[in-house]
């Protein structure tokens, strides 16, 4: 499974080869720990390695300065303008980690707010 995740990360353009393996192993273990009782990463089919690769790429971006506060979001030189904008709402503005969680949601344990045994 680790090799599949690494291959997907490389296909997505991952750099920082020295960070890639340890980050992949950590994300793989973290996501596997969030799966429902009795569900293995293999039970998720191709969704698990893809979701793990998406989380790795998101985390790698954060580690290597691919986004975040203090980053120049607009630069103009003559007729050339380079800009990075952050949108609000819509699927395109979701982080890769949030998209990965959505991809794995059928196999993940409940998180956040859940009703349990409400008597009335």
Secondary structure by P-SEA (a helix, b strand, c coil): caaaaaaaaaaaccccccccaaaaaaaaaaaaaacccccccccccaaaaaaaaaaaaaaaaaaacccccccccccccccbbbbbbbbccccccccaaaaaaaaacccccccccccccccc
